[in-house]
Amino acid sequence: MSTVKRFIAGVTCPRCAAMDRIRAWEQNGIRYRECVSCDFFEQLPIEEDALTEMTTRVNQLRDDQKQQDVQPVRIMDPGKSSR
C-alpha cells in the first residue's frame, strides 16, 4: 500500500522559499514534509497535544496589513442635520 503525499496550498519552503512546492504525508506516527523544488526534507513526530496549524499565506497577515490602522465608519442620515 503506497502512502498518499499531498501538496499543502500556500506554504513556502523554508530553504528555497518556493511557494506551493511542499508536500506532506504521515507514516508510522511520523509526519514528513519535503520540497519538490529543492532538497528540503523534514520529519516530525506526531504529538496529539501539540498539533499546530502550519503557516500559510491564508492564515498570516501580510506586511502591509499589519500596519494598517482600523477606523470605524460613521454612516450619516442625509435627512438629519449634523450641527
C-alpha positions in Angstrom: 0.0 0.0 0.0 1.5 3.3 -1.0 1.4 6.5 1.1 -0.6 9.4 -0.3 1.6 12.6 -0.5 -0.5 15.8 -0.6 0.6 19.3 -1.5 0.0 22.0 1.1 -1.5 25.1 -0.5 0.1 28.4 0.4 3.1 27.0 2.3 6.6 28.3 1.3 9.7 26.2 1.5 11.9 27.2 4.4 15.0 26.5 2.3 14.3 27.8 -1.2 11.2 30.0 -0.5 9.2 28.4 -3.3 5.5 28.6 -2.7 3.2 25.6 -3.2 6.0 23.2 -3.5 5.8 21.4 -0.1 4.1 18.0 0.0 3.4 16.2 3.3 2.4 12.7 4.4 2.2 10.7 7.6 3.6 7.2 8.1 4.2 5.1 11.3 3.4 8.0 13.6 5.8 10.4 11.9 4.8 13.5 9.8 7.0 14.1 6.7 7.4 17.2 4.6 9.5 17.7 1.5 10.0 20.3 -1.2 9.8 19.2 -4.8 12.0 22.2 -5.9 15.0 21.7 -3.6 16.3 19.0 -1.3 14.4 20.2 1.9 13.1 17.3 3.9 11.7 17.3 7.4 10.3 14.7 9.7 8.4 15.4 12.9 6.9 13.0 15.5 3.1 13.4 15.7 2.1 14.5 19.1 -1.6 14.7 19.7 -1.3 17.5 22.2 1.0 19.7 20.1 -0.8 19.7 16.8 -0.4 23.2 15.4 -1.6 24.8 12.2 1.0 25.1 9.5 1.9 28.7 8.5 0.3 29.5 5.2 -0.4 32.7 3.2 -4.1 32.3 4.2 -3.7 32.3 8.0 -1.0 35.0 8.2 -1.3 38.8 7.8 0.8 40.4 5.0 3.2 43.2 6.0 1.0 45.9 4.5 -2.0 44.6 6.6 -0.1 44.5 9.9 0.4 48.3 10.0 -3.0 49.5 8.9 -5.0 51.4 11.5 -8.6 50.5 11.7 -11.1 53.3 11.8 -14.8 52.9 12.3 -17.2 54.2 9.5 -19.9 56.5 10.6 -23.0 56.4 8.4 -24.9 59.7 8.4 -28.6 60.2 7.7 -28.9 62.7 4.9 -32.3 63.9 6.3 -30.7 65.0 9.6 -28.5 68.0 10.1 -25.1 67.4 11.6 -24.9 70.7 13.5 
